[in-house]
């Protein structure tokens, strides 16, 4: 038969075990919620890439071109609304792809799709211009883009 002291000690051990179990369950639940929120954010950013570039976006870029690109490049190359629309669209794609590349579990979730998409986008002048300006903000993603740009340059120079 257990003494009172032993019963109290057993009750404390049981309470601690239940508390630890509840803490572990809470951590597991929070981990799953965080993962779900990351996926939700990724999906919302992807939907944003499909939104049209509005006249308001173009007005903002014209008002503050240095926030989006080198001012000399703006004056030289982006002097019409159509080219500005494409540049803004490419900037949106660049930010989305940089975000997805930096996500936890990116290698598992992307399965190479980011590299394929970037490889296709590297053919576009506007994407390369966006990369030149945005690479300082997304250094890890910029490394991937640089690698693919170099590979494309080698492929073009060697028929």
ABEGO torsion letter per residue (X at the ends): XBBAAAAAAAAAAAAAAAAAAAAAAAAAAAAAAAAAAAAAAAAAAAAAAABBBBAAAAAAAAABAAAABBAAAAAAABABAAAAAAAAAAAAAAAAAAAAAABBGAAAAAGGAAAAAAAAAAABAAAAAAAAAAAAABAAAAAAAAAAAAAAAAAAABX
